[in-house]
Amino acid sequence: MNSGDQTALTVLRQTKGLKPNQRLLLQLYAAAPKLPNGAVQQTATRLAGELGWTPTLFSRVRKDLVEQGWLEEVDRVGNISVYRLGERTTGERRVVPLRSA
């Protein structure tokens, strides 16, 4: 099993309590090609099309997932936000805590 399959499986396991549309959107982010920082650099319109959704529905579901910590905004390109799976989704810590001396 490759790392993409592992990520999708982890996301599926971590999101058992979410609504079906929320789980589907997170699975799309898990399966999409990613930048080195884990971000998915595709527009909401394109991703919505992959799911057969309107961009409005996609944005509403994504906003809910960001507010709950399942997705996180990592960059902005012009007026387009770039997102990646959040720590809550993958179970991976992305930031190393600082130690005091």
Sequence and secondary structure as in RCSB ss.txt:
>XXXX:A:sequence
MNSGDQTALTVLRQTKGLKPNQRLLLQLYAAAPKLPNGAVQQTATRLAGELGWTPTLFSRVRKDLVEQGWLEEVD
RVGNISVYRLGERTTGERRVVPLRSA
>XXXX:A:secstr
  HHHHHHHHHHHHTTTS HHHHHHHHHHHHS   TTS B   HHHHHHHHT  HHHHHHHHHHHHHTTSEEEEE
EETTEEEEEE HHHH    S      
